[in-house]
Amino acid sequence: MLTQRLIYPIVALAMVTHVAVVLHGIDPLGRPSEGGRAPNFSATLLNGSSFRLEDTLVGHRVLLTFWTTWCVPCTQEFAELREVIPELAKRDVVVVAVNTGEQRTTVAEAVRRRDYGFIDALVLDPEGDIASSYVVDGYPTTLLIESNGRIIRARRGYDSGGVRQMLGYLSGG
């Protein structure tokens, strides 16, 4: 009898967690995931302009990646992104790179040195507020977002060919 009293609450908790994942697009760790809505944010771009994700999504898909200048896998992902820019453009995908936890001068130097000018929007997140809203727990963290704000695909970390693989989840284009 004691076992049944313990099992029922555990099963109920598992079911509630499953509903949260399926209906709200939030994984068990609280991170936005496939099928869920991408949290909107406003920020300043490296060039000083204002940026709002929801404005960028109007008529476009977004490949959103969180990165830092010290992250070696991030540089590998950016090299792959550079190669697929023509395919992204054909599929109307805007590349938005959110630098987390670093100052403008550090980011600007890395962008200049590594020639990251191919990125459509270089967002600054020096306090990590945007990364917190996405529960980023490693770099790079990359999401492919449909123009309606729904997350098509989310990936944490880098694996060779991962960006190309994400493109396979796009319909049309």
Protein Blocks (a to p, Z undefined) as FASTA:
>chain_A
ZZmmmmmmmmmmmmmmmmmmmmnopafkopacehiacdddddddfkopacdfklmmnopa
cddddddfklmklmmmmmmmmmmmmmmmmnopacddddehiafklmmmmmmmnopmlpmb
acddfkommmmmnopabdcddddddfkopafbdcedjdehklmmmmmmpggZZ
